[in-house]
Each structure stands twice: as C-alpha cells, then as structure tokens.
Amino acid sequence: MKNYVVICTLNQANEVFATFHKVEQMDVLTRATFQVTLSNAQALDSDLPTEQDKVYYLESDNESDLESAMRTLGFRRCDRCGAWVTPQDRRTGASTYDRDTGRLCPSCVARAEEETARNPRISLSGYHTTSSNARVINAEGESFTLDNVQGVGIEMEANASTRIVSNNSFKATDAFYRMARPGVRNRIFRCEQDCTVQAEIISNVFTKKSLYDFDWNILGEQMRFMGNDESVANVGFHVHLSKTWLGTTQKEQALNFLKLQYILKAYENDWLRISGRRPDEMRWCSFYTMQSIEQMKQQLESGRYAGYEWSVYPSSHGCALISSGATIELRIGKSTNDGEKIKHYLRLVLGIVENLKNVRFEKIYCMSKIFKLVPSETMNYWRKNGAFLNTVAAENRGITVTQAA
C-alpha cells in the first residue's frame, strides 16, 4: 500500500463519490482497516468509474502524481488551506467558491462562518475588478437588465488618518454585511481597493424605484462604523446616471448634458454647499469655467461633431461633471456618514437629470422647471441647509442654443 490513496465509486445517480487518504498519517488500527477496504477495491484504469456501486482506487507514493486524475474525478484544492475538496462536497455546497475568496473546503467554510459571526468583515477586491459583477437592483415587479435600465449608481470612498482597513478588509455592520459580502444573492454593494483612499464602496445599478425604496441609513451607519473621517479632504461621493435619462439619441443627450453644465455653473455656490466640500477641496472635481462651457456649446452648435456629440465633453476625473462611458458622473460630492444626506443628494440629482429633456434652454435657470421632479421633502431638506434659497432666473432665465442640423 502506497502513501497516497484515492477511493472512488459511482452511485446510482452516476455521480462520483471519492475520498483522499494519506496512509502515512494513519495509526496502526486505521491503516489495517483501510488495507481491508483497499483489498476489496479495483484499480481504476480509466478516467472515471464505469460501474455503479463498485469501489475503485488510485495510489502513489507521490501526491503530485495523482493530481491530474483527481481533478478529473472532481477534486479541487482549497484556496485557503490547500486541502483537497471532494467532488461530493462541491456538489452539495459543503465547499464554497467565490471569485473574491476562492474555493473553500468545508473546514475553512466553518472557520470563515465562525470568524464572521464574531466580527463580520468585508474583503476588498482589486481596483476596478468588480465591474463584471455589476447587476441591476430591481424593485418588486421590475425586471430590468443592464441593457435596458435607466439606472443610478454610486461610489462612496472611505478614508481616515487612522487605519480603517486591515488585512485588506474592513469591519461591517450586520445589515451592510448581508448586502455586500461576496457571493450573496441580490448583492447591492461591491467593495474595492483604491490607491487614493483606504476603500471604495460601489453600488450595483439602482432603478429609480429601488433607489427610492432603499434605506440609505444602512450605508451611512456602515461609513461611521468602519471609521470614515468626514474631515479628510480627498474622499468622494460620486453619482453615475445612465445617459438615457437625457434622451434617446446622442445629440439629444449631449445637448441636455450641456444644460446641466450651465445649471451647475449658475448655481455653483449652492452645489458647493450641497457637496459638503470647502472651496479649497474642489481640485478633484472643479467646476468648469463659463468660457469652457461656452466653447462646448459652440462646438455642438457647429455641427462638426454630428454623430460624435459626446466627444466635445472632457472626461477628466478632475472635473465636477463628466461623460463616463454609458453614464454621466457627478463628482462634486464629498463622502458622508449621513444616510439622510445620501438619500436627498441622490433624489435631488436624479430629479434634475430625469426632467432636463423637458426644460427648454431658455428656461434652464428657473427653479420651478429644473426642480419639477425633485420631491418637495428633498427641496425642503436642502433649503434648510442653505441651498437654492435664491434664483438666478430673475436676471437671466436661460440661454439660446442654435441646434445644428
């Protein structure tokens, strides 16, 4: 009998049942009993067992010699401890696999569950490595996909002068852990490393209804719990919105995006108050100058960019509002631990963007027009915080744009 032995059989459902044994680690009694089992088994001379309920074996003095055959039978290595995971444990779910944590054997699954029960932690994926896991967060009765959703997503950065990430993970509240841990069904948040901050929390894609339904205090409490310091300057709260909110064609979208640039500039002081930033903290998300916005307007009016209208807009991450793939990204927000502020920030931005296509350029500074779809509760929240108390439309209601054919 050699040092390493695999016993396998084929059950009535034609499923492989197999076990791996290290004979050199057995005591005398166990080895004698195992020898009897082996004497009644047949050497496996094919890739897989062929007869049901018949016992087969493979053996070698070198474990590496058995690896190829074991993988064919369905064995895999545990990515944490290196032990062999049996095909039946994979089949039944006793062993788990996730892209972030890898394959875990039953023993490591149990240890991970014990660790989680004592102190739930979220492991950070690599920078920009979770986008392939993006999905739509549908409200009840909705069935949108990434191909047809008009969505909203956020990026919330976390940082502090002290260490809030240890061993590439951070502590989580129970509520946040249930919706952000890798492998959870209907996952809402993905968590990544970021070279400029300690961690970044990225949401999946909310529909309007699911965004309104979500309890944003869960995220606010998580930010406080993990130790995010709101006084740190270089942390952002970025909002992505589908370009389709702005219209169906590229030209329509680009023109409505231009409206938003004018609105940001006209009400710059209000947006600065809403952002939570000081004026000297805007170098990561600075407002365009009016001259720059006028140049964009002239380029769109010229017609030279027909079919490529989005190309007139810079995509620099140092700007307050940019074109970002299939989305527009508002970058002025500073990360916050306040769930109520998160809620009203998102409802304000979405309400404005959703209605822009219905607002004429000549009326884009009129508050009754641009805030038409913003909930009154949200407008009251921001006005109590000193924003949008005075209109600029008394002096200039809007602008004139000559739309090239």
C-alpha positions in Angstrom: 0.0 0.0 0.0 1.4 3.4 -1.1 1.4 6.6 0.8 -1.4 8.4 -1.0 -4.7 6.7 -2.0 -7.9 7.8 -3.6 -11.0 5.7 -3.1 -13.9 6.4 -5.5 -17.2 4.9 -6.6 -20.1 5.8 -8.9 -23.5 6.0 -7.2 -27.0 5.2 -8.6 -27.2 8.8 -10.0 -24.0 8.4 -11.9 -22.2 10.9 -9.5 -18.7 10.3 -8.4 -18.1 9.9 -4.7 -14.4 10.0 -3.8 -12.1 10.4 -0.8 -8.4 11.1 -0.5 -6.2 9.4 2.2 -2.7 9.9 3.5 -1.7 6.5 4.6 1.5 7.7 6.3 -0.6 9.7 8.8 -2.8 6.8 9.9 -2.4 5.0 13.2 -1.9 1.2 13.1 -5.5 0.2 13.6 -6.8 2.7 11.0 -4.2 1.5 8.5 -5.2 -2.1 9.0 -8.9 -1.4 8.5 -8.1 0.7 5.4 -6.0 -2.2 4.0 -9.1 -4.4 4.1 -11.1 -1.8 2.2 -8.3 -1.5 -0.4 -8.0 -5.2 -0.9 -11.7 -5.3 -1.9 -11.3 -2.5 -4.4 -10.3 -2.5 -8.0 -7.6 -0.3 -9.5 -9.1 2.5 -11.6 -7.9 2.0 -15.2 -10.0 4.8 -16.8 -10.6 8.4 -16.2 -13.8 7.8 -14.3 -15.5 4.8 -12.5 -17.6 2.9 -15.0 -19.7 0.6 -12.8 -22.2 1.8 -10.2 -21.6 0.9 -6.6 -18.2 -0.7 -7.3 -15.2 0.6 -5.3 -12.1 1.7 -7.2 -8.8 3.1 -6.0 -5.7 5.1 -7.2 -2.4 5.1 -5.3 1.0 6.6 -5.5 3.9 7.5 -3.2 3.9 11.0 -4.7 0.8 13.1 -4.2 1.6 15.2 -7.3 1.3 12.1 -9.5 -2.4 11.8 -8.6 -3.4 15.4 -9.1 -4.5 15.2 -12.8 -6.6 12.1 -12.1 -8.1 13.6 -9.0 -9.1 16.8 -10.8 -10.8 14.6 -13.5 -12.7 12.9 -10.7 -13.9 16.3 -9.5 -11.4 17.1 -6.7 -10.3 20.7 -6.2 -7.8 22.5 -3.9 -9.0 24.7 -1.0 -7.5 28.2 -1.7 -7.1 28.9 2.0 -5.6 25.7 3.5 -4.6 23.7 0.4 -6.6 20.6 1.4 -8.3 18.5 -1.3 -12.0 19.2 -1.7 -14.0 16.2 -2.7 -16.4 16.1 -5.6 -19.4 15.4 -3.3 -18.5 18.4 -1.1 -18.5 20.6 -4.2 -21.8 19.1 -5.3 -23.6 19.5 -2.1 -22.3 23.0 -1.3 -20.3 22.0 1.8 -17.4 23.5 -0.1 -18.0 27.0 -1.5 -16.5 29.0 -4.3 -16.5 32.8 -4.9 -14.4 34.9 -7.2 -13.2 37.0 -4.3 -12.5 34.4 -1.7 -11.7 31.4 -4.0 -12.5 27.8 -3.2 -13.0 26.9 0.5 -13.1 23.4 1.9 -15.8 22.5 4.5 -13.4 23.1 7.4 -12.4 26.6 6.1 -16.1 27.4 5.4 -16.8 26.6 9.1 -13.9 28.7 10.2 -15.0 31.6 8.0 -18.5 31.4 9.4 -17.2 31.5 12.9 -15.0 34.5 12.1 -17.9 36.2 10.5 -20.2 35.6 13.5 -17.6 37.1 15.8 -16.7 40.0 13.7 -18.2 40.4 10.2 -15.6 41.8 7.7 -15.7 42.7 4.1 -12.7 41.8 2.0 -11.7 44.3 -0.7 -11.4 43.3 -4.3 -8.8 44.8 -6.6 -9.2 48.3 -8.0 -11.8 48.2 -10.8 -12.0 44.4 -10.8 -15.7 44.0 -9.8 -17.4 45.7 -12.8 -18.0 42.3 -14.4 -20.2 41.5 -11.4 -22.4 44.6 -11.9 -26.2 43.9 -11.9 -29.5 45.7 -11.7 -31.2 46.2 -8.4 -34.8 45.8 -9.4 -37.7 46.8 -7.1 -40.6 44.5 -6.7 -42.3 43.9 -10.0 -39.4 45.1 -12.1 -37.2 43.1 -14.4 -34.7 45.5 -16.0 -31.3 44.3 -17.3 -28.1 46.2 -17.8 -29.1 46.5 -21.5 -32.3 48.4 -20.9 -32.2 50.0 -17.4 -32.2 53.7 -16.8 -30.1 53.5 -13.7 -28.3 55.2 -10.9 -25.1 54.0 -9.2 -22.8 55.5 -6.6 -19.2 55.3 -5.5 -18.5 56.2 -1.9 -14.9 56.5 -0.8 -13.8 55.9 2.8 -10.7 57.3 4.4 -9.2 58.4 7.7 -6.0 59.5 9.3 -6.1 56.2 11.2 -6.2 52.7 9.7 -9.7 51.5 8.8 -8.6 48.7 6.5 -6.7 45.8 8.0 -5.5 42.7 6.1 -7.3 44.0 3.0 -10.7 44.0 4.8 -12.9 46.3 7.0 -15.4 45.6 9.7 -19.0 45.7 8.7 -22.4 46.2 10.4 -24.6 43.2 10.2 -27.0 45.0 7.8 -24.3 46.1 5.4 -22.6 42.7 5.5 -25.8 40.9 4.4 -25.9 43.0 1.2 -22.2 43.4 0.4 -20.5 40.2 1.2 -19.1 38.3 -1.8 -21.5 35.6 -3.1 -24.6 37.0 -1.5 -27.7 36.8 -3.7 -29.1 40.2 -4.8 -25.8 41.9 -3.8 -26.2 45.7 -3.6 -22.6 46.9 -2.8 -19.2 45.8 -4.1 -16.1 46.9 -2.2 -12.7 47.6 -3.8 -9.2 48.9 -3.1 -8.3 52.4 -4.3 -4.9 53.8 -4.4 -6.0 57.3 -3.2 -8.2 56.2 -0.3 -8.5 53.2 2.0 -11.6 51.7 0.5 -14.3 52.4 -2.1 -17.9 51.2 -1.8 -19.6 50.8 -5.2 -23.2 50.1 -5.7 -24.8 48.0 -8.3 -27.3 49.7 -10.6 -30.4 51.1 -8.9 -33.6 51.7 -10.8 -35.5 54.9 -9.7 -37.9 52.8 -7.7 -35.3 50.7 -5.9 -33.2 53.8 -5.2 -36.3 55.4 -3.5 -37.1 52.2 -1.6 -33.5 51.6 -0.3 -32.7 52.6 3.3 -29.6 54.8 2.9 -29.1 54.8 6.6 -27.5 51.4 6.2 -24.7 52.9 4.1 -24.4 55.9 6.5 -24.1 53.6 9.5 -21.5 51.5 7.7 -19.4 54.5 7.0 -19.5 55.6 10.6 -18.9 52.0 11.8 -15.8 51.5 9.7 -14.3 54.8 10.9 -14.7 57.0 7.8 -13.5 60.5 8.8 -15.6 63.2 7.1 -13.0 65.9 7.7 -10.5 64.2 5.3 -10.4 66.2 2.1 -9.7 63.6 -0.6 -12.8 61.4 -0.3 -15.6 61.5 -2.9 -19.2 60.6 -3.2 -19.7 60.1 -7.0 -23.1 59.5 -8.7 -23.4 57.8 -12.1 -26.6 58.1 -14.1 -27.4 56.4 -17.4 -27.1 58.8 -20.4 -30.5 57.5 -21.5 -32.1 59.7 -18.8 -31.1 62.6 -21.0 -32.7 61.4 -24.2 -32.7 58.6 -26.8 -30.1 60.0 -29.3 -26.5 61.0 -28.7 -27.3 64.5 -29.9 -30.3 64.9 -27.6 -28.3 63.5 -24.7 -25.3 65.8 -25.3 -27.5 68.9 -25.5 -29.3 68.1 -22.3 -25.9 67.4 -20.6 -24.9 70.9 -21.7 -28.0 72.2 -19.8 -26.7 70.5 -16.7 -23.3 72.1 -17.1 -24.9 75.6 -17.2 -27.1 74.8 -14.1 -24.0 73.7 -12.1 -22.2 76.9 -13.0 -25.1 79.2 -12.4 -25.8 77.7 -9.0 -22.2 76.9 -8.2 -22.3 78.2 -4.6 -25.4 76.1 -3.9 -23.8 73.0 -5.4 -20.7 73.6 -3.3 -22.8 73.8 -0.2 -24.6 70.5 -1.2 -21.3 68.8 -1.9 -20.0 69.1 1.7 -16.7 70.4 0.4 -14.8 73.6 1.2 -13.7 75.7 -1.9 -10.1 74.5 -1.4 -11.2 70.9 -1.7 -12.5 71.1 -5.2 -9.3 70.3 -7.0 -10.5 66.7 -7.5 -13.8 67.9 -9.0 -13.5 71.5 -10.1 -16.3 73.4 -11.8 -15.8 74.3 -15.5 -15.4 77.9 -16.3 -18.2 79.7 -18.2 -15.7 80.1 -21.0 -15.2 76.3 -21.2 -18.9 75.7 -21.2 -19.4 78.3 -24.0 -16.8 76.5 -26.0 -18.6 73.2 -25.7 -21.8 74.9 -26.7 -20.2 76.4 -29.8 -18.8 73.0 -30.8 -22.2 71.4 -30.5 -23.8 74.3 -32.5 -21.2 74.0 -35.3 -22.4 70.6 -36.4 -18.8 69.4 -36.9 -19.4 66.7 -34.2 -22.6 65.2 -35.7 -22.8 61.6 -34.6 -20.0 62.2 -32.1 -21.5 64.8 -29.8 -20.2 63.4 -26.6 -16.7 63.9 -27.8 -16.9 67.6 -27.1 -17.0 67.0 -23.4 -13.8 66.2 -21.4 -13.7 63.1 -19.3 -11.1 64.3 -16.8 -11.7 62.9 -13.3 -10.6 66.3 -12.0 -13.9 67.9 -13.2 -17.2 68.3 -11.4 -19.4 66.6 -14.1 -18.1 64.3 -16.8 -19.0 61.9 -19.5 -18.1 58.4 -18.3 -18.9 55.5 -20.7 -22.6 54.9 -20.8 -23.1 57.2 -17.9 -22.6 60.8 -16.8 -20.8 61.2 -13.5 -21.3 63.9 -10.9 -18.1 64.1 -8.9 -18.6 67.1 -6.6 -19.9 65.2 -3.6 -17.7 64.5 -0.6 -18.1 61.2 1.2 -20.5 61.3 4.1 -21.6 59.2 7.1 -25.1 60.7 7.0 -27.7 58.4 5.4 -30.3 61.2 5.2 -28.0 63.3 3.3 -27.2 60.5 0.9 -30.9 60.0 0.2 -31.6 63.6 -0.5 -28.5 64.1 -2.6 -29.5 61.2 -4.9 -33.1 62.3 -5.1 -32.0 65.9 -6.0 -29.6 64.8 -8.7 -31.9 62.2 -10.2 -34.9 64.6 -10.2 -33.0 67.2 -12.1 -31.5 64.8 -14.7 -34.7 63.0 -15.3 -36.5 66.2 -16.2 -33.9 68.1 -18.2 -35.1 66.9 -21.5 -38.4 68.7 -20.7 -36.8 72.0 -19.9 -36.0 74.4 -22.7 -32.6 76.1 -22.8 -34.4 79.4 -22.4 -35.7 78.3 -19.0 -32.8 76.3 -17.6 -32.3 78.6 -14.6 -35.9 78.6 -13.5 -36.1 76.6 -10.3 -39.8 75.6 -10.9 -38.6 74.0 -14.1 -35.4 72.3 -13.1 -36.7 71.0 -9.8 -40.1 69.9 -11.1 -39.4 66.2 -10.4 -37.4 66.7 -7.2 -39.6 65.6 -4.2 -40.7 68.6 -2.0 -39.3 66.8 1.0 -35.8 66.9 -0.7 -36.1 70.5 -1.7 -37.1 71.4 1.9 -34.1 69.4 3.2 -31.6 71.4 1.1 -33.2 74.7 1.7 -33.0 74.1 5.4 -29.3 73.5 4.8 -28.9 76.8 3.0 -29.0 75.7 -0.6 -31.2 77.0 -3.5 -32.7 79.9 -1.5 -32.3 82.4 -4.3 -32.9 82.1 -8.0 -30.6 83.5 -10.7 -33.5 83.4 -13.2 -34.6 86.9 -12.1 -31.7 88.2 -14.1 -31.2 85.5 -16.7 -33.8 82.8 -17.3 -31.6 80.8 -19.6 -29.6 80.8 -22.8 -30.1 80.4 -26.5 -28.7 77.4 -28.4 -28.7 77.1 -32.2 -29.0 73.3 -32.8 -27.1 72.4 -35.9 -28.9 70.1 -38.3 
